[in-house]
Amino acid sequence: MNQRLDRIEAFLERMAEQREIDRQEILAQRQVSQREMAELCSTVTSLVQVVAIHQPNFERFIDQMNQIRTENQQIWQEIRGLRTESQRILEHLFGRQGNGQE
């Protein structure tokens, strides 16, 4: 009977030791999680600051790109107009020379 009680007592002691180890691990994991959460919050805050700094620059860049696109469209319209006008001049000149030679 004493052996059985000794085995039960030893088992209970091991269970108590394991419980303490588990509790320590849980506390350590909680500390790590809290540290990771603090780092994550810090990172998010930094990213928000970066966005706040660069957003106006990006918006200006987009505005400039839209302005350049509009200017390019105007330039292409002028080029098409000049090509049409050049074509008409060439037709007029060569049409006249062709008529004069015949």
A tleap script that builds the chain and sets N, CA, C and O, in Angstrom:
source leaprc.protein.ff14SB
mol = sequence {
  NMET ASN GLN ARG LEU ASP ARG ILE GLU ALA
  PHE LEU GLU ARG MET ALA GLU GLN ARG GLU
  ILE ASP ARG GLN GLU ILE LEU ALA GLN ARG
  GLN VAL SER GLN ARG GLU MET ALA GLU LEU
  CYS SER THR VAL THR SER LEU VAL GLN VAL
  VAL ALA ILE HIE GLN PRO ASN PHE GLU ARG
  PHE ILE ASP GLN MET ASN GLN ILE ARG THR
  GLU ASN GLN GLN ILE TRP GLN GLU ILE ARG
  GLY LEU ARG THR GLU SER GLN ARG ILE LEU
  GLU HIE LEU PHE GLY ARG GLN GLY ASN GLY
  GLN CGLU
}
set mol.1.N position { 0.822 -1.190 0.000 }
set mol.1.CA position { 0.000 0.000 0.000 }
set mol.1.C position { 0.867 1.254 0.000 }
set mol.1.O position { 0.570 2.240 -0.675 }
set mol.2.N position { 1.960 1.188 0.786 }
set mol.2.CA position { 2.853 2.344 0.837 }
set mol.2.C position { 3.496 2.626 -0.514 }
set mol.2.O position { 3.698 3.780 -0.890 }
set mol.3.N position { 3.815 1.552 -1.239 }
set mol.3.CA position { 4.403 1.738 -2.556 }
set mol.3.C position { 3.420 2.428 -3.498 }
set mol.3.O position { 3.782 3.307 -4.281 }
set mol.4.N position { 2.197 2.007 -3.395 }
set mol.4.CA position { 1.177 2.623 -4.247 }
set mol.4.C position { 1.016 4.089 -3.902 }
set mol.4.O position { 0.932 4.929 -4.798 }
set mol.5.N position { 0.972 4.410 -2.624 }
set mol.5.CA position { 0.867 5.815 -2.202 }
set mol.5.C position { 2.098 6.596 -2.632 }
set mol.5.O position { 1.998 7.757 -3.029 }
set mol.6.N position { 3.260 5.957 -2.553 }
set mol.6.CA position { 4.492 6.622 -2.993 }
set mol.6.C position { 4.439 6.918 -4.505 }
set mol.6.O position { 4.845 7.989 -4.956 }
set mol.7.N position { 3.930 5.945 -5.269 }
set mol.7.CA position { 3.823 6.155 -6.719 }
set mol.7.C position { 2.826 7.271 -7.025 }
set mol.7.O position { 3.071 8.109 -7.892 }
set mol.8.N position { 1.715 7.276 -6.317 }
set mol.8.CA position { 0.710 8.325 -6.518 }
set mol.8.C position { 1.298 9.678 -6.136 }
set mol.8.O position { 1.115 10.664 -6.850 }
set mol.9.N position { 2.001 9.723 -5.018 }
set mol.9.CA position { 2.617 10.974 -4.574 }
set mol.9.C position { 3.653 11.447 -5.593 }
set mol.9.O position { 3.708 12.637 -5.901 }
set mol.10.N position { 4.467 10.546 -6.116 }
set mol.10.CA position { 5.474 10.898 -7.118 }
set mol.10.C position { 4.790 11.400 -8.385 }
set mol.10.O position { 5.236 12.368 -9.000 }
set mol.11.N position { 3.710 10.738 -8.767 }
set mol.11.CA position { 2.959 11.163 -9.947 }
set mol.11.C position { 2.380 12.565 -9.757 }
set mol.11.O position { 2.454 13.405 -10.654 }
set mol.12.N position { 1.808 12.806 -8.589 }
set mol.12.CA position { 1.246 14.121 -8.293 }
set mol.12.C position { 2.331 15.195 -8.267 }
set mol.12.O position { 2.098 16.319 -8.711 }
set mol.13.N position { 3.506 14.860 -7.753 }
set mol.13.CA position { 4.611 15.813 -7.748 }
set mol.13.C position { 5.053 16.142 -9.179 }
set mol.13.O position { 5.308 17.301 -9.506 }
set mol.14.N position { 5.139 15.101 -10.033 }
set mol.14.CA position { 5.502 15.337 -11.433 }
set mol.14.C position { 4.446 16.195 -12.122 }
set mol.14.O position { 4.774 17.076 -12.917 }
set mol.15.N position { 3.194 15.937 -11.818 }
set mol.15.CA position { 2.097 16.728 -12.394 }
set mol.15.C position { 2.212 18.186 -11.937 }
set mol.15.O position { 2.021 19.104 -12.736 }
set mol.16.N position { 2.518 18.398 -10.669 }
set mol.16.CA position { 2.671 19.757 -10.145 }
set mol.16.C position { 3.862 20.452 -10.802 }
set mol.16.O position { 3.793 21.632 -11.145 }
set mol.17.N position { 4.960 19.703 -10.973 }
set mol.17.CA position { 6.140 20.283 -11.638 }
set mol.17.C position { 5.819 20.637 -13.088 }
set mol.17.O position { 6.192 21.706 -13.573 }
set mol.18.N position { 5.119 19.721 -13.780 }
set mol.18.CA position { 4.756 19.968 -15.182 }
set mol.18.C position { 3.808 21.165 -15.277 }
set mol.18.O position { 3.906 21.983 -16.192 }
set mol.19.N position { 2.899 21.247 -14.321 }
set mol.19.CA position { 1.963 22.383 -14.298 }
set mol.19.C position { 2.729 23.688 -14.144 }
set mol.19.O position { 2.404 24.669 -14.812 }
set mol.20.N position { 3.728 23.722 -13.288 }
set mol.20.CA position { 4.547 24.921 -13.076 }
set mol.20.C position { 5.338 25.252 -14.347 }
set mol.20.O position { 5.440 26.417 -14.730 }
set mol.21.N position { 5.899 24.222 -15.002 }
set mol.21.CA position { 6.626 24.438 -16.256 }
set mol.21.C position { 5.681 25.015 -17.317 }
set mol.21.O position { 6.028 25.957 -18.029 }
set mol.22.N position { 4.490 24.435 -17.406 }
set mol.22.CA position { 3.494 24.930 -18.374 }
set mol.22.C position { 3.118 26.380 -18.083 }
set mol.22.O position { 2.994 27.196 -18.996 }
set mol.23.N position { 2.939 26.689 -16.800 }
set mol.23.CA position { 2.589 28.059 -16.412 }
set mol.23.C position { 3.698 29.031 -16.802 }
set mol.23.O position { 3.423 30.125 -17.294 }
set mol.24.N position { 4.956 28.633 -16.583 }
set mol.24.CA position { 6.105 29.475 -16.946 }
set mol.24.C position { 6.157 29.688 -18.465 }
set mol.24.O position { 6.419 30.793 -18.940 }
set mol.25.N position { 5.907 28.624 -19.203 }
set mol.25.CA position { 5.912 28.743 -20.667 }
set mol.25.C position { 4.803 29.666 -21.162 }
set mol.25.O position { 5.000 30.463 -22.080 }
set mol.26.N position { 3.641 29.543 -20.542 }
set mol.26.CA position { 2.523 30.409 -20.922 }
set mol.26.C position { 2.863 31.866 -20.635 }
set mol.26.O position { 2.597 32.741 -21.460 }
set mol.27.N position { 3.446 32.128 -19.480 }
set mol.27.CA position { 3.842 33.497 -19.153 }
set mol.27.C position { 4.892 34.019 -20.134 }
set mol.27.O position { 4.822 35.170 -20.565 }
set mol.28.N position { 5.858 33.180 -20.484 }
set mol.28.CA position { 6.892 33.588 -21.435 }
set mol.28.C position { 6.274 33.873 -22.801 }
set mol.28.O position { 6.634 34.856 -23.448 }
set mol.29.N position { 5.354 33.030 -23.244 }
set mol.29.CA position { 4.696 33.240 -24.530 }
set mol.29.C position { 3.866 34.517 -24.513 }
set mol.29.O position { 3.809 35.247 -25.503 }
set mol.30.N position { 3.231 34.775 -23.393 }
set mol.30.CA position { 2.427 35.998 -23.268 }
set mol.30.C position { 3.320 37.231 -23.375 }
set mol.30.O position { 2.950 38.211 -24.021 }
set mol.31.N position { 4.496 37.186 -22.743 }
set mol.31.CA position { 5.435 38.308 -22.819 }
set mol.31.C position { 5.925 38.502 -24.249 }
set mol.31.O position { 6.023 39.626 -24.741 }
set mol.32.N position { 6.234 37.383 -24.910 }
set mol.32.CA position { 6.669 37.463 -26.309 }
set mol.32.C position { 5.546 38.046 -27.157 }
set mol.32.O position { 5.793 38.910 -27.999 }
set mol.33.N position { 4.338 37.593 -26.949 }
set mol.33.CA position { 3.198 38.091 -27.721 }
set mol.33.C position { 2.994 39.585 -27.487 }
set mol.33.O position { 2.717 40.334 -28.424 }
set mol.34.N position { 3.130 40.012 -26.241 }
set mol.34.CA position { 2.982 41.437 -25.940 }
set mol.34.C position { 4.080 42.256 -26.612 }
set mol.34.O position { 3.821 43.348 -27.119 }
set mol.35.N position { 5.295 41.737 -26.618 }
set mol.35.CA position { 6.421 42.418 -27.276 }
set mol.35.C position { 6.187 42.487 -28.787 }
set mol.35.O position { 6.385 43.526 -29.417 }
set mol.36.N position { 5.762 41.360 -29.345 }
set mol.36.CA position { 5.481 41.332 -30.782 }
set mol.36.C position { 4.360 42.293 -31.137 }
set mol.36.O position { 4.418 42.968 -32.165 }
set mol.37.N position { 3.344 42.358 -30.295 }
set mol.37.CA position { 2.222 43.267 -30.536 }
set mol.37.C position { 2.696 44.717 -30.474 }
set mol.37.O position { 2.285 45.541 -31.291 }
set mol.38.N position { 3.552 45.029 -29.516 }
set mol.38.CA position { 4.098 46.382 -29.408 }
set mol.38.C position { 4.927 46.728 -30.649 }
set mol.38.O position { 4.843 47.841 -31.168 }
set mol.39.N position { 5.729 45.763 -31.118 }
set mol.39.CA position { 6.523 45.982 -32.331 }
set mol.39.C position { 5.619 46.173 -33.543 }
set mol.39.O position { 5.880 47.024 -34.392 }
set mol.40.N position { 4.566 45.386 -33.618 }
set mol.40.CA position { 3.617 45.501 -34.718 }
set mol.40.C position { 2.939 46.871 -34.708 }
set mol.40.O position { 2.800 47.506 -35.753 }
set mol.41.N position { 2.524 47.316 -33.544 }
set mol.41.CA position { 1.902 48.641 -33.424 }
set mol.41.C position { 2.884 49.736 -33.834 }
set mol.41.O position { 2.512 50.690 -34.518 }
set mol.42.N position { 4.125 49.593 -33.415 }
set mol.42.CA position { 5.155 50.560 -33.782 }
set mol.42.C position { 5.368 50.579 -35.293 }
set mol.42.O position { 5.495 51.647 -35.892 }
set mol.43.N position { 5.405 49.412 -35.901 }
set mol.43.CA position { 5.582 49.318 -37.347 }
set mol.43.C position { 4.412 49.948 -38.085 }
set mol.43.O position { 4.608 50.689 -39.048 }
set mol.44.N position { 3.208 49.660 -37.640 }
set mol.44.CA position { 2.017 50.236 -38.265 }
set mol.44.C position { 2.040 51.756 -38.143 }
set mol.44.O position { 1.725 52.464 -39.100 }
set mol.45.N position { 2.407 52.251 -36.984 }
set mol.45.CA position { 2.489 53.697 -36.781 }
set mol.45.C position { 3.512 54.312 -37.727 }
set mol.45.O position { 3.269 55.370 -38.307 }
set mol.46.N position { 4.652 53.652 -37.882 }
set mol.46.CA position { 5.682 54.145 -38.802 }
set mol.46.C position { 5.173 54.160 -40.235 }
set mol.46.O position { 5.405 55.118 -40.972 }
set mol.47.N position { 4.478 53.098 -40.629 }
set mol.47.CA position { 3.933 53.040 -41.987 }
set mol.47.C position { 2.904 54.138 -42.229 }
set mol.47.O position { 2.871 54.740 -43.302 }
set mol.48.N position { 2.082 54.391 -41.246 }
set mol.48.CA position { 1.087 55.462 -41.371 }
set mol.48.C position { 1.788 56.809 -41.536 }
set mol.48.O position { 1.341 57.644 -42.323 }
set mol.49.N position { 2.863 57.024 -40.815 }
set mol.49.CA position { 3.622 58.263 -40.945 }
set mol.49.C position { 4.251 58.380 -42.335 }
set mol.49.O position { 4.249 59.456 -42.933 }
set mol.50.N position { 4.781 57.279 -42.839 }
set mol.50.CA position { 5.367 57.293 -44.182 }
set mol.50.C position { 4.298 57.642 -45.218 }
set mol.50.O position { 4.529 58.453 -46.114 }
set mol.51.N position { 3.139 57.026 -45.085 }
set mol.51.CA position { 2.040 57.315 -46.014 }
set mol.51.C position { 1.634 58.778 -45.916 }
set mol.51.O position { 1.410 59.434 -46.933 }
set mol.52.N position { 1.539 59.285 -44.701 }
set mol.52.CA position { 1.143 60.689 -44.512 }
set mol.52.C position { 2.159 61.632 -45.156 }
set mol.52.O position { 1.784 62.677 -45.687 }
set mol.53.N position { 3.423 61.274 -45.113 }
set mol.53.CA position { 4.465 62.116 -45.707 }
set mol.53.C position { 4.426 62.025 -47.231 }
set mol.53.O position { 4.535 63.041 -47.917 }
set mol.54.N position { 4.271 60.822 -47.758 }
set mol.54.CA position { 4.397 60.620 -49.200 }
set mol.54.C position { 3.099 60.793 -49.979 }
set mol.54.O position { 3.141 60.964 -51.197 }
set mol.55.N position { 1.968 60.756 -49.323 }
set mol.55.CA position { 0.693 60.880 -50.036 }
set mol.55.C position { 0.581 62.202 -50.793 }
set mol.55.O position { 0.198 62.191 -51.963 }
set mol.56.N position { 0.900 63.342 -50.173 }
set mol.56.CA position { 0.829 64.596 -50.936 }
set mol.56.C position { 1.778 64.594 -52.139 }
set mol.56.O position { 1.427 65.092 -53.209 }
set mol.57.N position { 2.972 64.036 -51.963 }
set mol.57.CA position { 3.917 63.947 -53.081 }
set mol.57.C position { 3.345 63.077 -54.196 }
set mol.57.O position { 3.468 63.414 -55.373 }
set mol.58.N position { 2.734 61.983 -53.835 }
set mol.58.CA position { 2.149 61.096 -54.825 }
set mol.58.C position { 1.008 61.795 -55.559 }
set mol.58.O position { 0.879 61.677 -56.777 }
set mol.59.N position { 0.190 62.517 -54.816 }
set mol.59.CA position { -0.921 63.236 -55.450 }
set mol.59.C position { -0.396 64.304 -56.412 }
set mol.59.O position { -0.959 64.500 -57.489 }
set mol.60.N position { 0.689 64.999 -56.025 }
set mol.60.CA position { 1.300 65.979 -56.925 }
set mol.60.C position { 1.852 65.287 -58.166 }
set mol.60.O position { 1.711 65.787 -59.282 }
set mol.61.N position { 2.473 64.146 -57.964 }
set mol.61.CA position { 3.016 63.382 -59.082 }
set mol.61.C position { 1.899 62.987 -60.046 }
set mol.61.O position { 2.047 63.128 -61.260 }
set mol.62.N position { 0.792 62.499 -59.514 }
set mol.62.CA position { -0.345 62.113 -60.357 }
set mol.62.C position { -0.869 63.329 -61.110 }
set mol.62.O position { -1.163 63.234 -62.302 }
set mol.63.N position { -0.991 64.465 -60.438 }
set mol.63.CA position { -1.438 65.691 -61.103 }
set mol.63.C position { -0.483 66.083 -62.226 }
set mol.63.O position { -0.922 66.466 -63.310 }
set mol.64.N position { 0.820 65.988 -61.971 }
set mol.64.CA position { 1.810 66.320 -62.994 }
set mol.64.C position { 1.715 65.358 -64.177 }
set mol.64.O position { 1.808 65.770 -65.333 }
set mol.65.N position { 1.527 64.069 -63.875 }
set mol.65.CA position { 1.398 63.093 -64.954 }
set mol.65.C position { 0.143 63.365 -65.795 }
set mol.65.O position { 0.179 63.239 -67.019 }
set mol.66.N position { -0.949 63.732 -65.152 }
set mol.66.CA position { -2.176 64.073 -65.887 }
set mol.66.C position { -1.955 65.310 -66.752 }
set mol.66.O position { -2.433 65.374 -67.885 }
set mol.67.N position { -1.233 66.289 -66.220 }
set mol.67.CA position { -0.931 67.497 -66.980 }
set mol.67.C position { -0.055 67.156 -68.189 }
set mol.67.O position { -0.291 67.657 -69.289 }
set mol.68.N position { 0.940 66.318 -67.988 }
set mol.68.CA position { 1.812 65.899 -69.093 }
set mol.68.C position { 1.007 65.146 -70.147 }
set mol.68.O position { 1.205 65.348 -71.345 }
set mol.69.N position { 0.107 64.286 -69.705 }
set mol.69.CA position { -0.730 63.547 -70.656 }
set mol.69.C position { -1.587 64.503 -71.474 }
set mol.69.O position { -1.729 64.330 -72.685 }
set mol.70.N position { -2.153 65.500 -70.826 }
set mol.70.CA position { -2.960 66.491 -71.532 }
set mol.70.C position { -2.105 67.264 -72.535 }
set mol.70.O position { -2.527 67.495 -73.669 }
set mol.71.N position { -0.901 67.661 -72.113 }
set mol.71.CA position { 0.002 68.375 -73.010 }
set mol.71.C position { 0.403 67.496 -74.190 }
set mol.71.O position { 0.469 67.973 -75.323 }
set mol.72.N position { 0.668 66.227 -73.935 }
set mol.72.CA position { 1.008 65.298 -75.020 }
set mol.72.C position { -0.144 65.146 -76.002 }
set mol.72.O position { 0.074 65.089 -77.212 }
set mol.73.N position { -1.355 65.082 -75.493 }
set mol.73.CA position { -2.521 64.989 -76.374 }
set mol.73.C position { -2.619 66.234 -77.257 }
set mol.73.O position { -2.920 66.137 -78.446 }
set mol.74.N position { -2.364 67.401 -76.667 }
set mol.74.CA position { -2.400 68.640 -77.443 }
set mol.74.C position { -1.302 68.648 -78.504 }
set mol.74.O position { -1.527 69.067 -79.639 }
set mol.75.N position { -0.121 68.185 -78.128 }
set mol.75.CA position { 0.997 68.127 -79.084 }
set mol.75.C position { 0.648 67.197 -80.235 }
set mol.75.O position { 0.895 67.529 -81.395 }
set mol.76.N position { 0.075 66.031 -79.930 }
set mol.76.CA position { -0.291 65.093 -80.991 }
set mol.76.C position { -1.372 65.682 -81.890 }
set mol.76.O position { -1.358 65.451 -83.099 }
set mol.77.N position { -2.296 66.428 -81.330 }
set mol.77.CA position { -3.305 67.083 -82.153 }
set mol.77.C position { -2.652 68.100 -83.090 }
set mol.77.O position { -3.020 68.195 -84.261 }
set mol.78.N position { -1.691 68.850 -82.579 }
set mol.78.CA position { -0.975 69.812 -83.414 }
set mol.78.C position { -0.192 69.091 -84.509 }
set mol.78.O position { -0.178 69.532 -85.658 }
set mol.79.N position { 0.461 67.983 -84.152 }
set mol.79.CA position { 1.214 67.222 -85.145 }
set mol.79.C position { 0.288 66.707 -86.243 }
set mol.79.O position { 0.619 66.801 -87.425 }
set mol.80.N position { -0.873 66.162 -85.863 }
set mol.80.CA position { -1.835 65.685 -86.863 }
set mol.80.C position { -2.293 66.836 -87.754 }
set mol.80.O position { -2.427 66.684 -88.968 }
set mol.81.N position { -2.528 67.982 -87.134 }
set mol.81.CA position { -2.928 69.160 -87.915 }
set mol.81.C position { -1.835 69.585 -88.885 }
set mol.81.O position { -2.112 69.905 -90.041 }
set mol.82.N position { -0.589 69.588 -88.411 }
set mol.82.CA position { 0.529 69.961 -89.277 }
set mol.82.C position { 0.706 68.953 -90.407 }
set mol.82.O position { 1.007 69.338 -91.537 }
set mol.83.N position { 0.527 67.691 -90.118 }
set mol.83.CA position { 0.638 66.669 -91.168 }
set mol.83.C position { -0.435 66.868 -92.224 }
set mol.83.O position { -0.177 66.788 -93.425 }
set mol.84.N position { -1.656 67.131 -91.741 }
set mol.84.CA position { -2.747 67.369 -92.683 }
set mol.84.C position { -2.460 68.600 -93.529 }
set mol.84.O position { -2.643 68.586 -94.746 }
set mol.85.N position { -2.009 69.661 -92.877 }
set mol.85.CA position { -1.696 70.899 -93.601 }
set mol.85.C position { -0.546 70.684 -94.581 }
set mol.85.O position { -0.603 71.176 -95.709 }
set mol.86.N position { 0.489 69.966 -94.178 }
set mol.86.CA position { 1.613 69.668 -95.071 }
set mol.86.C position { 1.146 68.851 -96.267 }
set mol.86.O position { 1.551 69.102 -97.402 }
set mol.87.N position { 0.295 67.878 -96.000 }
set mol.87.CA position { -0.232 67.048 -97.084 }
set mol.87.C position { -1.003 67.903 -98.083 }
set mol.87.O position { -0.850 67.733 -99.293 }
set mol.88.N position { -1.823 68.814 -97.590 }
set mol.88.CA position { -2.589 69.700 -98.482 }
set mol.88.C position { -1.650 70.584 -99.306 }
set mol.88.O position { -1.869 70.784 -100.501 }
set mol.89.N position { -0.600 71.113 -98.662 }
set mol.89.CA position { 0.366 71.964 -99.379 }
set mol.89.C position { 1.055 71.156 -100.464 }
set mol.89.O position { 1.192 71.617 -101.597 }
set mol.90.N position { 1.496 69.927 -100.112 }
set mol.90.CA position { 2.153 69.084 -101.109 }
set mol.90.C position { 1.213 68.756 -102.265 }
set mol.90.O position { 1.614 68.788 -103.428 }
set mol.91.N position { -0.023 68.445 -101.943 }
set mol.91.CA position { -1.001 68.159 -103.000 }
set mol.91.C position { -1.219 69.379 -103.874 }
set mol.91.O position { -1.337 69.261 -105.094 }
set mol.92.N position { -1.273 70.537 -103.263 }
set mol.92.CA position { -1.473 71.778 -104.007 }
set mol.92.C position { -0.277 72.034 -104.922 }
set mol.92.O position { -0.451 72.330 -106.104 }
set mol.93.N position { 0.952 71.919 -104.371 }
set mol.93.CA position { 2.157 72.171 -105.169 }
set mol.93.C position { 2.310 71.149 -106.283 }
set mol.93.O position { 2.505 71.515 -107.442 }
set mol.94.N position { 2.226 69.905 -105.948 }
set mol.94.CA position { 2.423 68.877 -106.951 }
set mol.94.C position { 1.236 68.795 -107.905 }
set mol.94.O position { 1.385 68.441 -109.075 }
set mol.95.N position { 0.077 69.121 -107.394 }
set mol.95.CA position { -1.102 69.146 -108.254 }
set mol.95.C position { -0.967 70.251 -109.280 }
set mol.95.O position { -1.347 70.048 -110.433 }
set mol.96.N position { -0.443 71.410 -108.917 }
set mol.96.CA position { -0.227 72.543 -109.803 }
set mol.96.C position { 0.846 72.227 -110.819 }
set mol.96.O position { 0.681 72.479 -112.013 }
set mol.97.N position { 1.967 71.666 -110.333 }
set mol.97.CA position { 3.056 71.325 -111.235 }
set mol.97.C position { 2.582 70.261 -112.219 }
set mol.97.O position { 2.893 70.306 -113.409 }
set mol.98.N position { 1.839 69.323 -111.701 }
set mol.98.CA position { 1.322 68.284 -112.593 }
set mol.98.C position { 0.413 68.872 -113.647 }
set mol.98.O position { 0.482 68.462 -114.806 }
set mol.99.N position { -0.455 69.838 -113.279 }
set mol.99.CA position { -1.358 70.469 -114.212 }
set mol.99.C position { -0.605 71.356 -115.181 }
set mol.99.O position { -0.977 71.443 -116.351 }
set mol.100.N position { 0.464 72.026 -114.714 }
set mol.100.CA position { 1.236 72.917 -115.567 }
set mol.100.C position { 2.070 72.157 -116.576 }
set mol.100.O position { 2.332 72.676 -117.661 }
set mol.101.N position { 2.489 70.964 -116.265 }
set mol.101.CA position { 3.336 70.194 -117.161 }
set mol.101.C position { 2.510 69.527 -118.253 }
set mol.101.O position { 3.036 69.231 -119.325 }
set mol.102.N position { 1.280 69.296 -118.011 }
set mol.102.CA position { 0.451 68.598 -118.998 }
set mol.102.C position { 0.023 69.465 -120.065 }
set mol.102.O position { -0.681 69.025 -120.973 }
savepdb mol mol.pdb
quit
